[in-house]
Amino acid sequence: MHRSTSHPSGRPVADSVHLGDCRLAASHRNPLSRDEARRALTDGGIRACEICRPDSELGILD
């Protein structure tokens, strides 16, 4: 799992979680453990990529 980041204010900001092989993941990304990805998606307010669906891979249902 990877967390994509963007730079709206010059600092990296997490905006989505992707599977490791997702082509939509930004070049600025941080690897996450499965537990970190679950927390980011459920408690962290970070969205799951709608293409690679890491939430499905992790067993998280909407």
C-alpha positions as a Markdown table, in Angstrom:
| # | Residue | x | y | z |
|---|---|---|---|---|
| 1 | Met | 0.0 | 0.0 | 0.0 |
| 2 | His | 1.1 | 3.5 | -0.7 |
| 3 | Arg | -0.1 | 6.9 | 0.3 |
| 4 | Ser | 0.0 | 9.5 | -2.5 |
| 5 | Thr | 0.9 | 13.0 | -1.7 |
| 6 | Ser | 0.4 | 16.4 | -3.3 |
| 7 | His | 2.2 | 19.7 | -2.7 |
| 8 | Pro | -0.5 | 22.4 | -2.6 |
| 9 | Ser | 1.5 | 24.5 | 0.0 |
| 10 | Gly | 4.9 | 23.2 | -0.7 |
| 11 | Arg | 4.6 | 20.4 | 1.9 |
| 12 | Pro | 3.6 | 16.8 | 1.1 |
| 13 | Val | 0.0 | 16.1 | 2.1 |
| 14 | Ala | -1.5 | 12.7 | 2.0 |
| 15 | Asp | -4.6 | 12.5 | -0.2 |
| 16 | Ser | -5.2 | 8.9 | -1.1 |
| 17 | Val | -4.2 | 5.3 | -0.5 |
| 18 | His | -3.2 | 3.1 | -3.4 |
| 19 | Leu | -2.0 | -0.5 | -3.9 |
| 20 | Gly | 1.7 | -0.7 | -4.5 |
| 21 | Asp | 1.4 | -1.4 | -8.3 |
| 22 | Cys | -1.3 | 1.3 | -9.0 |
| 23 | Arg | -0.2 | 3.5 | -11.9 |
| 24 | Leu | -2.2 | 6.4 | -10.5 |
| 25 | Ala | -0.1 | 6.7 | -7.4 |
| 26 | Ala | 1.9 | 10.0 | -7.5 |
| 27 | Ser | 5.7 | 9.9 | -7.7 |
| 28 | His | 5.8 | 11.3 | -4.2 |
| 29 | Arg | 4.5 | 8.4 | -2.1 |
| 30 | Asn | 5.2 | 6.7 | 1.2 |
| 31 | Pro | 4.9 | 2.9 | 1.7 |
| 32 | Leu | 2.4 | 1.9 | 4.4 |
| 33 | Ser | 1.9 | -1.3 | 6.4 |
| 34 | Arg | -1.5 | -2.9 | 6.1 |
| 35 | Asp | -2.4 | -1.6 | 9.5 |
| 36 | Glu | -1.3 | 1.9 | 8.7 |
| 37 | Ala | -3.3 | 1.8 | 5.5 |
| 38 | Arg | -6.4 | 0.6 | 7.4 |
| 39 | Arg | -6.1 | 3.4 | 9.9 |
| 40 | Ala | -5.6 | 6.0 | 7.2 |
| 41 | Leu | -8.7 | 4.8 | 5.4 |
| 42 | Thr | -10.9 | 4.4 | 8.5 |
| 43 | Asp | -9.7 | 7.0 | 11.0 |
| 44 | Gly | -7.4 | 9.3 | 9.0 |
| 45 | Gly | -9.9 | 10.8 | 6.5 |
| 46 | Ile | -7.8 | 9.6 | 3.6 |
| 47 | Arg | -9.7 | 8.3 | 0.5 |
| 48 | Ala | -9.1 | 5.0 | -1.3 |
| 49 | Cys | -8.1 | 5.1 | -4.9 |
| 50 | Glu | -11.2 | 4.3 | -7.0 |
| 51 | Ile | -9.2 | 2.4 | -9.5 |
| 52 | Cys | -7.0 | 0.0 | -7.5 |
| 53 | Arg | -9.4 | -0.2 | -4.5 |
| 54 | Pro | -7.0 | -0.8 | -1.6 |
| 55 | Asp | -10.1 | -0.7 | 0.7 |
| 56 | Ser | -11.4 | -3.9 | -1.0 |
| 57 | Glu | -7.9 | -5.5 | -0.7 |
| 58 | Leu | -7.9 | -4.7 | 3.0 |
| 59 | Gly | -11.5 | -6.0 | 3.6 |
| 60 | Ile | -12.9 | -2.5 | 4.5 |
| 61 | Leu | -16.5 | -2.0 | 3.4 |
| 62 | Asp | -18.1 | 1.4 | 2.9 |
